[in-house]
Amino acid sequence: MMTYKFIFVDDEELLRKNLPYMTDWNALGFEFSGSFSSASEAMKYIEQNKVDLVLSDIRLGEESGLDLAEKLDNEYPRILVVLISAYKEFEYAKKAIECHVFSYLTKPTSYDDIIELFNNAKKELDSQIFNIELKKSQNSEHQASKNSIDKAISYINEHFTEDITREHIANFLEMNPEYFSRFFKKHTGKKMVDYVNELRIGYAKRLLSETDMKIYEVCTKCCYKSMHYFLALFKQYTNMTPNEYRAIHFRNEEEGSEF
């Protein structure tokens, strides 16, 4: 069971001495870590030690429990703050809310109220820990996914003119082929075959505009075994045939050379 640390802040010495023996704090999931007579003493301790909950009287002399709550809200927002006071004025409660105080108790406080308070505080702290661990796990999974998709894309970008298959890349990433297909689509928004075809047709356009290679040579260079399939894909991606694309490129180049 997770044990959380708490401190008590009150300028009444008798209360500070008696609180550690009020109940079995460990049974509630808490460890009593110390008591302090002022907000400044409590802050000095908190700056050097782990504290999960602060139980403080509002009236502390020069600095109030509200002052302490405000400092903690600004500097250590994860720490739960519980304020105790014999005064029920609305302004106290209003200020406590502004400082995101976890709970606000009025004197005289019963034993049952204290037990209920610490049970609720433990639930809240457990929830914080769960959310932190969940976030860490999600971040770790996100980073692992990012690394995998980066590796996949880098591999495809380097080998798209070769005969690469889904199974080949899935094996490279040590993934199941079916899972890899879903994984790739989820992280890129595209099917792997479409991503590869975009690269190959882009390469084909470059070869057509920068070389005098024959159409069948461009087809082979882009790793297409079927000329019919290559022509159909090229038409699909460019809305023109390879010859039309090449003609337009050279016409544009000639027009540009006039200036």
N, C-alpha and C positions, 0 to 999 in steps of 0.2 A: 504493500500500500504506500502510495506517495505521501511523504510527510512535508508539510509546509511550515515555514518559519514565520513567527509573528512577534511583534514587540508591543509594549504597553507604555503609553505616555500620559502621565498625570502628575500634578504637583503635590498631591497628597501622599505622603510617605507610607502611611498605613495601607492604603489601597495597593500601592506598588509592591509592598511586601507580601500581601495576602493573595494577590491574583495568581501567582504560580501554583498555589495549593488549592485553588478553587475547584478544580476538576482534573480528571486524567486527560490532559490535552493531547497526549499521544494517541489515545483511543479515538479521538476526534479527527486524527490525521494532522495534528499540528505540534510544533515544537516551540515552547516558550523560549525566546532568545535573549530577552532582556527588558528592563523597564527604565524609563527616563523621566526626568522631572520637567524638561523643557523641549520645545520644538527644535531648538538648535542642537541640543545633545542628540536627539533622535536622528536628525539629518546627518550629523557627523558619523553616527553608527551606520546608517543606511548607505552612506558613500563608500564604506569600507567592507560592508557585509551584505549577504543576500537576505532580503526580507520580502515576504510575500503578502503580509497583511500588517497593517498598523491600526491598533485600537487606541484611540486617543480621546481624552476629555477635551471639550471645547475651551474651557477656561484654564489657561496655563500661565497666567501672569502677563508679561510683556508681549509674548507671541501666543496667539490663540491656536487652538486645534484647526481652525479654519485656515489660518496662515500656513500651517504645516500641510494641510490637505491641498492647498493651492500650489505649494512648492512641489509636492509629490506629483500632482497632476501635470505640471509642466516638465519635470525632470525624470520622473519614474512612473509613467502612466499605467504600467502593468501592475503596480502595487495596489492592493485593495485597501481602502481607508474606511474605517468605521468610527464615527464620532459619537461621543456620549455627553449628554448635558442635562442638567436639571431645569433648563430653560426651554420653553416651548415656543418662543417667539418665531413668527413666520420668517423673519429675515435670516435667522440661523439656517433654517431648513432650505430656504431659497439659495443662500450662498453655498450650502453643502451640495445642492444639485448642480450648481454652476461649476463646482470643482470635481464633478463626477464621483462624489463619495458613494461607496458601495452601499452603506447602510447608516442609519441615524437612529440612535437609541436615546431614550430619556430616562433620567433617574427618578425614582429607584428602579433599577433594572433587575428583573428576576433571573434566577438560575436558568429557568426554561428558555427565557429570551436569549440568554448567552449561548446555550446549547444549539438552539435553532439557528442563531446567527452564524455560528461556526460551521454547522452542517451546510448551510446555504453557501457560505464562503468557500468551503471545500468543493462543492459542486461547480462553482464558478471558476475556481482555479484549475480543477480537473478539465473543465471545458477549454480553458486557455491553453493548457498543455496539449490537449488533443488537437486543437486547431493549429498550434505551432508545428506539431509533428506531422499533421496532415499536409500543411503547407510545404514543409521540408520534403516530404515524400513526393508531392506533386511537382515541386521544383526539380527534384532529382529525376523524376520520370520525364519531365519536359526536356531537361538537358540531355538525357539519354536518347530521347526521340529526335531531338535536334541534331545530335551527333550522328545518329544513324541515317537520317535523311540527307544530311550534308555529305556523308560518305557515299550514299547511293547516287546522289546527283553528280558529285565529283567523278565517280567511276563512270557514269553514263556519258558525261561531257567529254571524258577522255577516250571512251571506247565506242562511241555511237556509230562509227564507220565500220565496226566489226560486227560479227554475228552474235550479239548479246541477247539473252532471253531473260524472262522473268525469273526462271529457275536459277539461272546463272548468278544474277544479282542477289536473289534471296539467299543462295548458298554463301555468297561473299559476305553477307550481313549476318549469317547464321540464323535465318528466319525461315519459317514455313512459307512456301510460295504463295498460298492463298492469303495468309496473313500479310505478307509483304505487299500484295496488290492493294489491299484495303488500307494499309499503312501509308503507302505512297500517295494514293488518292486523297486520303485524309489530310496529309501535310502539304500537298502541292496543289490540290484541287484538280489534278489531271490524272488520267490513266497513264501508266508507264509507257505503253505503246504510243500514245499520243505525244507524250513528251519527246520520245525518241524520234518520232516522225517529224516533229517540228524542227529538231536539230538537223536531221538529214535533209529536209527540204530547204532549210536555210543554207546548208552547205552546198546543196545543188544550185541554188540561186547564185551563190558566190562563184562557183565553178563556171556557170553559164556566162556570167558577166565579166569574168577575169581571165578566162582561158578559151581556147578554140577546140576544146575536147568535144568529141562526138556525143550525142545524146545517150547512146548506149554505154559509152565510157563513163559519163556522169552517173548514170544509173548504177553501174557496177561499183564505182568509187563510193557511192553512198550506201553500199551494202544492200541493194535491192536485187533480188534474183530474177524478178519478173518485170520486164519492161512495161507490160500492160498495167501492173499494179503501181509502178513508179509514175507513169503518165497520169493515172487516175488520181493518185495522191497529190501530184504537183498541181493538177487542175483544181482539186479540192481546196488546197491551201493558197493558191495564187489567182485562181479564176482565169487562168490562161495556160497554154501549152508551153513546154520548154522553149520551143522555137520562137513563139510569140514573145516570151519573156526576154529572150536574148535579143530579138529584133528591137524591142522597145528600149532595152538598155543601150544598145549601140546607137539608136536614133537620138536618145537623150544625150549621149556622150558627144555625138557629132554636133547637135544643136548647141551644146555648152561650149564647144571648141570655137564657135564663131565669135564669142565675146572676148 
